[in-house]
């Protein structure tokens, strides 16, 4: 995945913009994630001023074919995430910490693979379901919801008999 890199050598003070299209092949390198099918664009802006470098990454797009948490129907989830990074020179390179990317003096480019992956995963919501009261028919599968309701059993919590005995005590 060499196409998710920003070149650093030969850049003068100024602002440099670059866009990356992230597709399904990107996530083949990250087999542990449930995200497999995407249509995402990452826009980057590298600002250089007097040897100080800042990188803004704006990720927008759709994660496709994710099962709804309620009815298991496949849905598309929009994601959006923007992060600002400071680029610092260090003896240790090729890692980032919070919003700081460390590079070596000899590095000629920044590899954004891990950073983009982390940004997409963090922008992905924990709860995934159809929009409530959706106008364009994006509601949960009613047949599946009825089946879940039919076969799920809700047990009321049984009270410990010791606590039951305390209910009979009245304060005067």
Buried (B, 14 or more C-beta within 10 A) or exposed (E): EEEBBBEBEEEEEEEBEBEBEBEEEBBEEBEEEEBBBBEBEBBBBBBBEEEEBBBBBBBBBEBBEBEBBBBEBEBBBEBEBEBEBBBEEEEEBEEBEEEEBBBEEEBEEBBBBBBBBBBBBEBBEEEBBBEEEEEEEBBBBEEBEEEBEEEEEEEEEEEEEEEEEEEEEEEE
